[in-house]
């Protein structure tokens, strides 16, 4: 399994080839269409990320010291970006998740083209993921 820095490099390589932000967002939307969703019984308020324009659900778990994330949203852009973030952190150690920001999105020009509300939602998603890992670390 690749470490988080290798995943970061792979995601940057995946997103860099797009000439402009319109093409990049179309790729994100297409990615969202093929990303798994959550069944209705898991779309609970307890899993909602606050501050998003649309509804965004995140279910974080750990197994054998590694983090796992499921997400879904009722907007394709939000779901696509959330799936990129979750894929980035998926399978990483709890310590890696707690210490690593999802800065690759700015590097490939995604965050710069988000509305303030979507940027806020993305920031809240990353904070929720990292705070989850920090809480796991503090209880181990």
C-alpha positions in Angstrom: 0.0 0.0 0.0 1.4 3.4 -0.9 2.2 5.9 1.8 0.3 9.2 2.0 3.1 11.1 0.2 3.0 8.6 -2.7 -0.8 9.0 -2.8 -0.4 12.7 -2.9 2.0 12.5 -5.8 -0.3 10.1 -7.7 -3.4 12.4 -7.2 -1.4 15.4 -8.4 -0.3 13.4 -11.5 -3.9 12.4 -12.0 -5.2 16.0 -11.9 -2.3 18.0 -13.5 -2.9 17.0 -17.1 -6.1 19.1 -17.4 -5.4 22.3 -19.2 -7.9 24.5 -17.3 -10.2 24.4 -14.3 -13.3 23.6 -16.4 -11.7 20.3 -17.6 -10.5 19.6 -14.1 -14.0 20.0 -12.6 -15.5 17.9 -15.4 -13.1 15.2 -14.4 -14.1 15.6 -10.7 -17.8 15.4 -11.7 -17.1 12.2 -13.8 -15.2 10.7 -10.9 -18.1 11.5 -8.5 -20.5 9.6 -10.8 -18.5 6.4 -10.5 -17.7 6.8 -6.8 -19.6 4.6 -4.4 -22.3 6.4 -2.4 -23.8 5.7 1.0 -27.0 3.8 1.6 -29.8 5.9 2.9 -29.6 4.4 6.3 -26.1 5.8 6.8 -27.0 9.3 5.6 -27.5 10.4 9.1 -27.1 13.9 10.6 -24.4 12.7 12.9 -22.2 12.1 9.8 -23.0 15.5 8.1 -20.1 17.9 7.6 -21.3 21.4 8.7 -20.7 24.4 6.6 -21.2 22.8 3.2 -23.4 24.3 0.5 -24.8 20.8 -0.1 -25.2 17.8 2.2 -21.9 16.0 2.7 -21.6 12.9 4.8 -18.4 11.4 6.1 -18.0 8.1 8.0 -14.5 7.6 9.4 -13.3 4.3 10.9 -10.1 2.7 11.8 -8.8 -0.8 11.6 -5.4 -2.1 12.5 -4.1 1.4 13.0 -5.2 2.6 9.6 -7.9 5.1 8.7 -10.8 4.4 6.4 -13.4 6.8 5.0 -16.7 6.6 3.3 -18.3 9.8 1.9 -21.3 10.9 -0.1 -22.9 14.1 -1.1 -26.0 15.3 -2.9 -23.9 17.5 -5.2 -21.6 15.9 -7.8 -18.9 18.5 -7.4 -18.9 18.1 -3.6 -19.0 14.3 -3.9 -16.1 14.3 -6.4 -13.9 16.6 -4.3 -14.8 14.7 -1.1 -13.9 11.4 -2.8 -10.5 12.8 -3.8 -9.9 13.8 -0.2 -11.1 10.4 1.2 -9.0 8.5 -1.4 -6.0 10.6 -0.3 -6.4 9.6 3.4 -7.8 6.1 2.8 -5.6 3.4 4.4 -3.1 5.8 5.8 -1.9 5.4 9.4 -3.7 7.3 12.1 -0.5 9.4 12.6 -0.2 10.2 8.9 -3.7 11.4 8.7 -3.4 13.5 11.9 -0.2 15.2 10.6 -1.0 15.7 6.9 -3.1 18.4 5.2 -4.8 17.8 1.8 -2.8 20.7 0.2 -2.6 18.8 -3.1 -6.0 20.3 -4.0 -4.6 23.8 -4.0 -1.5 22.7 -5.9 -3.6 21.4 -8.8 -5.9 24.4 -8.9 -9.1 23.0 -7.4 -9.5 25.1 -4.3 -8.9 28.4 -6.1 -12.0 27.9 -8.3 -14.4 26.9 -5.5 -17.0 29.2 -4.1 -16.4 30.4 -0.6 -19.0 28.1 0.8 -17.5 25.1 -1.0 -14.0 26.0 0.2 -15.5 26.2 3.7 -17.0 22.8 3.3 -13.8 21.3 2.0 -11.9 22.8 4.9 -14.4 21.4 7.4 -14.1 18.0 5.7 -10.3 17.9 6.0 -10.6 19.2 9.6 -13.1 16.5 10.5 -10.8 13.8 9.0 -7.7 15.0 10.8 -9.5 15.6 14.1 -10.9 12.1 13.9 -7.3 10.8 13.6 -6.1 13.0 16.4 -8.9 11.7 18.7 -7.9 8.1 17.9 -4.3 8.9 18.7 -5.2 10.5 22.0 -7.2 7.4 23.1 -4.5 4.9 22.2 
